[in-house]
């Protein structure tokens, strides 16, 4: 599991800002910020980041302790590189808490992972980092929800519902109990303070629903 404090310490030791580290490692600044806040707990780009920081990957994530920094192929800059994301990889979006039980989702992926079986051949599938505790124990903060946006919306499945507020893409991951023409009837396992376990959302305000088909967890 990635150690946020270790990354912050290594970055500051090199005198780099988040944006400078991201540019040198050829990753998004959102990914660096997500790691340093503890939201992202694993990334395939760790060797690339470690190479820029001149530290072994295992210093940032104990699960990479047997990987040498020299195993990262050089791109001629001395920083090392990895191949860009393959079409077979799964894009993973990050999120931040945006109110009781809601999240704000990044429009662009912050990471890519080898596709797990539930979405192995699904065009348009994606992962989403879970924040907040409203769906504990089904989803812990930092888990990646695996999403198939093409499956039909049916009761008693966990889904991600999307709405728009100004320029932000807002979402919420909840269990769908049933639906009517204008209302989603939802349930959450661990309601935030002041909220009930069962509640409703307007389908006009939250028109998009994507099915969750599994999760990726490294904890």
N, C-alpha and C positions, 0 to 999 in steps of 0.2 A: 504494500500500500504506500502511495506517495506520502512523503513527510513534508508538509507545507513549510515548517520552520527551517528545514534543511535547505529547501530551495531558496527561500528568502535570504538565508545566511550566505549561500553560495553566490547568489546574484549580487548581493551588496559587496561581497568580498572582491568581485570582479569590477565593481563600480558601474554596474549596468542598471538602467531602469527596466521596468517591465517591457516597454515598447522596444527598447534596444535589444533585450534578450530575445524577444519574439522575432524581430527582424533578422538577427544573426542566425537563429535556429530555424528560420523559415516556417514559423508557426504563427497562429493568431495571438494577439495580445490578450484576447478573451481567454484563451487556453491557459496562459501563464497566470492571469488573475484568478481563474477558476481553481488552479492547483494551489495557489497561495492562500486562498480562502478555505481550502479543504473540501470544495465541492467536487472537483475532479480527483478521483483516487487512483486512476491508472491511465496511461497513455502509451500508444505505440511509438510516440515521438520522443520518449525519454532519452534514448541514446543520443539523439540529435541535440537535445537541450543540455545534457550532461557534457557533451563534447565542447559546446560553447563555453560552459562554465569551468572546463578543465577539471572535472571531478568524475570519479567512476559512477555509473548509473546506480550502483548499490548504495551509494551515499544518500541518494534521493529516494530510493525505494528498495527496501531490503529484499524484495522478491527478485531483484535484478543483481543480487550480490555476486553472482557467478559470471557476470558479463563485464568484459573489459572495455574501457573506452576506445581501445584500438580496434574493437570489432566493428565500429562504425566506419563506413567507407568514407574516404576523403573526397571532397568536391574541389580540392585545389586551394581552398581558402584557409585550411587548417582547422576549420570548424567541424568538419565531418558532415555527412548528409545521409538521408535515407530516400528511397524512391518515393515519388508522390503517391497519393492515395489511388488505389486500384479501383476499377469499377465494381469489383467484387467486395469492396469494403463498405461498411455501414457508416453513414454520416451520423455524428452524435452532436446534438444541440445542447447548449448550456441554458441555465435558467437562474433567475433570482426571485426571491420572495416578493410578491407584489400585493400583499394584503392577506386577510384571513383566508387561508386555503387556496390562494391564487399564486400564480407564478408569471414572470415575464420571460419570454423565450427569445433567444438569439435567432436572428433571421438566417445567419450562416452557421454551418457546422464549426465546432471548436476542436473536434477530434474525429478520428476514424478508427473503427475496430473491424477485425475479421468478422464476417457475417455469421452470427449464430444460426443454428438449424431452423428456428421458427420463421426467420426472414431470409433464408439462404437464397431464394430465387424470386424475391418479391421486389419488383420495380417500385421505387418511391418509398420503400421502407426506411425507417430512421430510428435512432435512439434519442432519448431525452433524459438528461440528468434530473433526478428527483430531488427537490428541496422541500423543506418543511416536513412535518410529522403527521399530517392528517390521515395518511394511509398506512401508518405503522400498525401491525407488523408486516403487512403485505409488501410494502415498499419502505425501506429505510432511506434517510437522507444520503445521497451519494450513489444509490443504486441507479442503473440505467434501465429505463422502461423501453422495451422493444415494441415498436409500433408498426402495424400493417394498416395503412390508410384505406385499403380497398375492401376490407371485410364489411359485411352488413352490420348495422347497428342492432344488437339484440339485447334483451334484458339479462341481468345478472352477469354482465361482463364489465371489466374495468376498462375505462376509456379516457382519452384526453379530449377535453372540450376546449374549443378556441373561440375567443371573442376579440374585438378590436376596441381599443381605447386610445383615441388620438393616434399617435404614431407607434404605439406599443402593441406588440402581439401578446395578448394575455391568454393564459391557459389554466386549466385545473384538471388534475387527475383524480377521478372518483369512480365508484361503482354505479353503473346505470341500473336502476330498479325497473323503470318503465318510461315510456314517453307518450305524449299526446301530440296533437298537431302543433301546439305552441309552447310546450313545457317539457323539460327534462326533469325526471324525478330521480334524485341521486342519494348516495349514502357514502359516508366516510367513517373509517374505523376509529379514528382518534381525533375527534372534533377540536378545532382551536377554541380557545376560551370565548364564550359568548355565542358559539354556534351550536346547532343541533346536529346529531348524527345524520338525520335525514332532512333534506331540504330540496328546493327546486331552483332551476335556472330557466330563464326565458330563452326559447330557441331563436328568437329574433336577435337578441343580444349575443347569444352563443350559438351560432349557426352550424359550426363544424364539429364533427365527432369522429375520432379515430380510435380504432380498437387496439388495446394493448394485448400482446400475445405472449409476453414473457418478460424476463428481466435478466440483466447481467450484473452480478454483484461480486466484488472482491473485497472482502472485509474479514 
